[in-house]
Structures are given as C-alpha cells and as structure tokens.
Amino acid sequence: TGERYRGDTLLAAGLVEGGRLLDIATGTGLVLRSASRITGPRGLAVGLDPSAGMLAECRARSAAPLLRGRGESLPFRDGAFDMVSLG
C-alpha cells in the first residue's frame, strides 16, 4: 500500500497544508513522512515514540521533529495539534 495510501488516508481524515499533526508511536515514521509532506513548511508534523531505537530509525528517514515519550503522558498543551495519529 505504501506512502500514497497513508497520504490519501490523512487527506481523507482532514489533514491540510499548514495543519499540525502529532504521530504517536511513530516508529520508523511511515505516517509521519506523509504527514510532513501534506502539512508543508507552514504546518507541523511531530513524531512521538517511547523507543530510542525507533526514533533513530525515523531520524534517518525524516527531518520532522521527534520526541521520546509515551501517548499516555503527552508533553504538549491541550489543543496543540489539529490531528493525532496512532498506528
């Protein structure tokens, strides 16, 4: 299915250029990369994952901001994002 499927799904869910998305459990960043392309330079796509190893893999493939953390304890204020993804 690849990244086209992920991008199409994010668009169908309402992600737009200039939007702000948090990808919880980002892993290798498959969804995050698609989100970054959609949100563009005026938006923000952030990856969050508890695994330092997964974040390192993601960092090798994406320039998006990454944070180590857990979905149960988000380090962001309420309303900081327009959309949250979790896969």
CORRA-V223634 format. One record per run of one state. SS is the DSSP state (H for helix, E for strand, - for the rest). FROM is the first residue (numbers start at 1). LEN is the number of residues. If there is no record, write none. Layout:
SS:FROM:LEN  SS:FROM:LEN
//
This chain:
-:1:1  H:2:12  -:14:6  E:20:5  -:25:5  H:30:10  -:40:4  E:44:6  -:50:2  H:52:8  -:60:5  E:65:4  -:69:14  E:83:4  -:87:1
//
